[in-house]
Amino acid sequence: MAELEFQDLEFREENGKVRVNFLKIFYFYFTEEELADIGPCKVELHKLAFNCPEKRANSRFYNLLEKGFSAMKNSINGRKAVYIHRNSGIPLMGSNAFGIVDRNTSCIEVKPITGCNLDCIFCSVDEGIKGKKSTDFVVEEEYLADEFRKVAEFKGCEVEAHINANGEPLMYSRIVELIRDLKAVPNVKTISIDTNATMLSRELALKMRDAGLTRFNISISGISPGMFSKMSGSNVTEGHVKEIAAYCAQIADVIIAPVWVPGINDSEIEKIIEFAKSIRNPSQKGPFVGIQNFLSYPHGRNPVKGMEMDEFREKLSALEKKHSVKLLLSKDDFVIAPAKKIPKPFMKGQTIEAEIMCEGRFPGEKIAAAQDRNITVLNCKKESGRIRVKIIRSKHNIFLAKAI
């Protein structure tokens, strides 16, 4: 008897198939015939028991598992999903959607997952169920933590690990383990996370704090009855988010971070400021409100035209005086400083060869790899193999290219 047991996989028999749930929200299927081909199989929640030699079970099952991952989907939005792990051949630097982003400062961005449980009407990256993207990514926790450690060590200074997924990072079921491993890096001083808080519970918030999280950046762009739902494009109400934000402020630093979308949530901004004041922990030294100006992006949702930055700053200045709260913030307020730059292997305009690894986020895109970087290749018709591309963006080690 060979017993194969897994922490991150769940097995459930379902209409002649076995549904495999991975990291809670991803799934694929095995047929009963595929499992029986390995050997007579007993299915348990986290375990498969095969009546065959262990060597046969291991070799055949892991081939089957690789096939399953190639067909994996996200249960929240139905998209195809790609698991990026240490042996996938996909580097973790190069994309703004997943992995690690360094913008030449002491703040290192950590992106474990893509996708969102909400459909915010102003989403700058068009996430959520209604988004136009075709592929999601989820990164192996150990791989992400190890690559972060390398970047932090290269920086050689105190750093902030900022978890800011393209979407909602609490969809990542190993968020507590990730925080704990980031905290274990010696020069990490701060660990922060951007979240809409709808998936946050008191128990999870406490586990995150105990693992090393120091600050919750909570997105609340509507706080009146019905307005939270309108802004988030969902049926979620503001009650839970207000309650959990107040709890988080008791155990860690909290910044309430609305996006000011002119003509839509103007009347909410002052209410949100007052709410942030009402839950603020007196022991918190830094900012506790961070109002963001709505900006238009080519791939974002743009329901209105945003305010000019000068007008936005003038309005914040007036609200500062009215509510006695600092609202005009800078990197200095978060102790973010310029830091050693990660070298870029490619420059804009350069032509290189790369290996196609998987689908990109949008239809027609591919993720390629070269020199320890991933590269998003636009309008790529080739499905696999080597490809020549011209780099059209290289800022901050984020690479876009077009096939030539």
Secondary structure, 3 states (H helix, E strand, C coil): CEEEECCCEEEEEECCEEEEEECCCEEEEEEHHHHHHHCCEEECCCEEEECCCHHHHHHHHHHHHHHHHHCCEECCCCCEEEEECCCCCCCCECCCCCEEEECCECEEEEECEEECCCCCCCCCCCCCCCCCCCEEEEECHHHHHHHHHHHHHHHCCCEEEEECCEECHHHCCCHHHHHHHHHCCCCEEEEEEEECCCCCCHHHHHHHHHHCCCEEEECCCCCCCCHHHHHHCCCCCHHHHHHHHHHHHHHCEEEECCEECCCCCHHHHHHHHHHHHHHCCCCCCCCCECCEECCCCCCCCCCCCCCCHHHHHHHHHHHHHHHCCCCCCCHHHHCCCECCCCCCCCCCCCEEEEEEEEECCCCCCEEEEECCEEEEEECCCCCCEEEEEEEEECHHHCCEEEEC
